[in-house]
Amino acid sequence: MTGGRVTGADIAKTARDWIGTPYVHQASCRGAGCDCLGLIRGIWRAHCAQEPAPLPPYTMDWSEPQAEERLWQAAQRYLRAKPLSACEVGDVLLFRMRAGAVAKHLGIQSATGAPEVLQGQPRFIHAYSARGVVESALTGPWQRRIVARFAFPDEVS
């Protein structure tokens, strides 16, 4: 699927293809296993070809004890930052799971809440520990945890 313009609908469709993949820390193989970053990596490979840099090993706490925003920094390096209010299908969402913690969860916006889509309910696709890749309602508690919004590159080679 590489080459040409990548749309948010393309990203969401690819993310839906991963639904049902089991949760496996540091993995990124559709159908076999992935974590939340592995899902984003798989989508990147589908639309942008080779991953932009080798991925170092990472712990499930994402450097929380050191208070390092490693995941946020990587997203800023390789994705296009967007205002939180600029909600579109296909956006990469970065979540802080609790106040004062580092941001360490990612998902793909799969519906914006437009009335014609899923009864107006915003939704996102993510790899969730013990549940695997699922599509979830982007309810108020999830929305309050979003700390950054990104888009995949507009053009890929």
TORKOL-4160 file (C-alpha; in steps of 0.2 Angstrom, whole numbers, padded with zeros to 4 digits, m for minus):
157
<pt num="1" X="0000" Y="0000" Z="0000"/>
<pt num="2" X="0015" Y="0012" Z="m0001"/>
<pt num="3" X="0016" Y="0026" Z="m0013"/>
<pt num="4" X="0005" Y="0041" Z="m0015"/>
<pt num="5" X="m0006" Y="0050" Z="m0003"/>
<pt num="6" X="m0011" Y="0041" Z="0013"/>
<pt num="7" X="m0028" Y="0046" Z="0019"/>
<pt num="8" X="m0035" Y="0044" Z="0037"/>
<pt num="9" X="m0048" Y="0031" Z="0030"/>
<pt num="10" X="m0033" Y="0021" Z="0023"/>
<pt num="11" X="m0025" Y="0021" Z="0041"/>
<pt num="12" X="m0041" Y="0017" Z="0050"/>
<pt num="13" X="m0045" Y="0002" Z="0037"/>
<pt num="14" X="m0027" Y="m0005" Z="0040"/>
<pt num="15" X="m0029" Y="m0003" Z="0059"/>
<pt num="16" X="m0046" Y="m0013" Z="0058"/>
<pt num="17" X="m0037" Y="m0027" Z="0049"/>
<pt num="18" X="m0027" Y="m0029" Z="0065"/>
<pt num="19" X="m0042" Y="m0031" Z="0076"/>
<pt num="20" X="m0041" Y="m0048" Z="0085"/>
<pt num="21" X="m0022" Y="m0048" Z="0086"/>
<pt num="22" X="m0016" Y="m0054" Z="0103"/>
<pt num="23" X="m0007" Y="m0042" Z="0115"/>
<pt num="24" X="0012" Y="m0046" Z="0115"/>
<pt num="25" X="0024" Y="m0034" Z="0122"/>
<pt num="26" X="0036" Y="m0027" Z="0109"/>
<pt num="27" X="0029" Y="m0037" Z="0095"/>
<pt num="28" X="0022" Y="m0030" Z="0079"/>
<pt num="29" X="0015" Y="m0045" Z="0068"/>
<pt num="30" X="m0003" Y="m0044" Z="0063"/>
<pt num="31" X="m0013" Y="m0059" Z="0068"/>
<pt num="32" X="0002" Y="m0066" Z="0079"/>
<pt num="33" X="0004" Y="m0052" Z="0092"/>
<pt num="34" X="0008" Y="m0033" Z="0095"/>
<pt num="35" X="0007" Y="m0020" Z="0108"/>
<pt num="36" X="0001" Y="m0002" Z="0106"/>
<pt num="37" X="0017" Y="0003" Z="0098"/>
<pt num="38" X="0018" Y="m0012" Z="0087"/>
<pt num="39" X="0001" Y="m0008" Z="0080"/>
<pt num="40" X="0007" Y="0009" Z="0075"/>
<pt num="41" X="0023" Y="0001" Z="0068"/>
<pt num="42" X="0013" Y="m0011" Z="0057"/>
<pt num="43" X="0002" Y="0003" Z="0050"/>
<pt num="44" X="0018" Y="0013" Z="0046"/>
<pt num="45" X="0025" Y="m0002" Z="0037"/>
<pt num="46" X="0009" Y="m0004" Z="0027"/>
<pt num="47" X="0008" Y="0014" Z="0021"/>
<pt num="48" X="0026" Y="0021" Z="0023"/>
<pt num="49" X="0037" Y="0006" Z="0019"/>
<pt num="50" X="0052" Y="0003" Z="0030"/>
<pt num="51" X="0052" Y="0009" Z="0048"/>
<pt num="52" X="0062" Y="0025" Z="0050"/>
<pt num="53" X="0074" Y="0019" Z="0063"/>
<pt num="54" X="0078" Y="0003" Z="0073"/>
<pt num="55" X="0068" Y="0001" Z="0088"/>
<pt num="56" X="0077" Y="m0001" Z="0104"/>
<pt num="57" X="0071" Y="m0013" Z="0118"/>
<pt num="58" X="0058" Y="m0004" Z="0129"/>
<pt num="59" X="0050" Y="m0009" Z="0145"/>
<pt num="60" X="0031" Y="m0009" Z="0148"/>
<pt num="61" X="0033" Y="0006" Z="0160"/>
<pt num="62" X="0040" Y="0017" Z="0146"/>
<pt num="63" X="0053" Y="0025" Z="0157"/>
<pt num="64" X="0040" Y="0030" Z="0169"/>
<pt num="65" X="0052" Y="0030" Z="0184"/>
<pt num="66" X="0064" Y="0041" Z="0175"/>
<pt num="67" X="0049" Y="0053" Z="0170"/>
<pt num="68" X="0056" Y="0052" Z="0152"/>
<pt num="69" X="0043" Y="0055" Z="0138"/>
<pt num="70" X="0051" Y="0043" Z="0126"/>
<pt num="71" X="0036" Y="0038" Z="0117"/>
<pt num="72" X="0030" Y="0056" Z="0115"/>
<pt num="73" X="0048" Y="0061" Z="0108"/>
<pt num="74" X="0048" Y="0047" Z="0096"/>
<pt num="75" X="0030" Y="0052" Z="0089"/>
<pt num="76" X="0036" Y="0070" Z="0087"/>
<pt num="77" X="0051" Y="0064" Z="0077"/>
<pt num="78" X="0042" Y="0053" Z="0065"/>
<pt num="79" X="0024" Y="0059" Z="0064"/>
<pt num="80" X="0016" Y="0076" Z="0061"/>
<pt num="81" X="0010" Y="0084" Z="0077"/>
<pt num="82" X="m0008" Y="0091" Z="0076"/>
<pt num="83" X="m0018" Y="0102" Z="0088"/>
<pt num="84" X="m0029" Y="0091" Z="0100"/>
<pt num="85" X="m0045" Y="0099" Z="0093"/>
<pt num="86" X="m0041" Y="0094" Z="0075"/>
<pt num="87" X="m0049" Y="0077" Z="0076"/>
<pt num="88" X="m0049" Y="0066" Z="0061"/>
<pt num="89" X="m0050" Y="0048" Z="0057"/>
<pt num="90" X="m0033" Y="0040" Z="0055"/>
<pt num="91" X="m0025" Y="0051" Z="0069"/>
<pt num="92" X="m0013" Y="0043" Z="0081"/>
<pt num="93" X="m0018" Y="0047" Z="0098"/>
<pt num="94" X="m0006" Y="0047" Z="0113"/>
<pt num="95" X="m0013" Y="0044" Z="0130"/>
<pt num="96" X="m0007" Y="0048" Z="0148"/>
<pt num="97" X="m0015" Y="0034" Z="0158"/>
<pt num="98" X="m0014" Y="0043" Z="0175"/>
<pt num="99" X="m0010" Y="0061" Z="0180"/>
<pt num="100" X="0009" Y="0063" Z="0183"/>
<pt num="101" X="0013" Y="0048" Z="0173"/>
<pt num="102" X="0022" Y="0047" Z="0156"/>
<pt num="103" X="0012" Y="0046" Z="0141"/>
<pt num="104" X="0013" Y="0027" Z="0136"/>
<pt num="105" X="m0002" Y="0021" Z="0126"/>
<pt num="106" X="m0006" Y="0024" Z="0108"/>
<pt num="107" X="m0021" Y="0021" Z="0097"/>
<pt num="108" X="m0029" Y="0026" Z="0080"/>
<pt num="109" X="m0044" Y="0037" Z="0079"/>
<pt num="110" X="m0057" Y="0026" Z="0069"/>
<pt num="111" X="m0072" Y="0037" Z="0070"/>
<pt num="112" X="m0074" Y="0055" Z="0074"/>
<pt num="113" X="m0092" Y="0054" Z="0081"/>
<pt num="114" X="m0100" Y="0061" Z="0065"/>
<pt num="115" X="m0119" Y="0057" Z="0066"/>
<pt num="116" X="m0118" Y="0045" Z="0051"/>
<pt num="117" X="m0104" Y="0034" Z="0059"/>
<pt num="118" X="m0107" Y="0022" Z="0073"/>
<pt num="119" X="m0122" Y="0032" Z="0081"/>
<pt num="120" X="m0111" Y="0047" Z="0083"/>
<pt num="121" X="m0099" Y="0039" Z="0095"/>
<pt num="122" X="m0080" Y="0043" Z="0092"/>
<pt num="123" X="m0070" Y="0027" Z="0092"/>
<pt num="124" X="m0052" Y="0021" Z="0092"/>
<pt num="125" X="m0042" Y="0006" Z="0089"/>
<pt num="126" X="m0028" Y="0000" Z="0101"/>
<pt num="127" X="m0018" Y="m0014" Z="0107"/>
<pt num="128" X="m0024" Y="m0017" Z="0125"/>
<pt num="129" X="m0015" Y="m0028" Z="0138"/>
<pt num="130" X="m0025" Y="m0044" Z="0141"/>
<pt num="131" X="m0037" Y="m0040" Z="0127"/>
<pt num="132" X="m0027" Y="m0038" Z="0111"/>
<pt num="133" X="m0031" Y="m0026" Z="0097"/>
<pt num="134" X="m0049" Y="m0020" Z="0099"/>
<pt num="135" X="m0060" Y="m0005" Z="0093"/>
<pt num="136" X="m0066" Y="0005" Z="0108"/>
<pt num="137" X="m0078" Y="0019" Z="0111"/>
<pt num="138" X="m0068" Y="0035" Z="0114"/>
<pt num="139" X="m0078" Y="0039" Z="0130"/>
<pt num="140" X="m0075" Y="0054" Z="0141"/>
<pt num="141" X="m0062" Y="0045" Z="0152"/>
<pt num="142" X="m0052" Y="0040" Z="0137"/>
<pt num="143" X="m0054" Y="0057" Z="0129"/>
<pt num="144" X="m0047" Y="0066" Z="0145"/>
<pt num="145" X="m0031" Y="0055" Z="0144"/>
<pt num="146" X="m0027" Y="0061" Z="0126"/>
<pt num="147" X="m0011" Y="0072" Z="0128"/>
<pt num="148" X="m0006" Y="0073" Z="0109"/>
<pt num="149" X="m0013" Y="0070" Z="0092"/>
<pt num="150" X="m0002" Y="0065" Z="0077"/>
<pt num="151" X="m0005" Y="0061" Z="0059"/>
<pt num="152" X="0005" Y="0049" Z="0048"/>
<pt num="153" X="0016" Y="0058" Z="0034"/>
<pt num="154" X="0005" Y="0065" Z="0020"/>
<pt num="155" X="0015" Y="0059" Z="0006"/>
<pt num="156" X="0025" Y="0043" Z="0006"/>
<pt num="157" X="0038" Y="0037" Z="m0007"/>
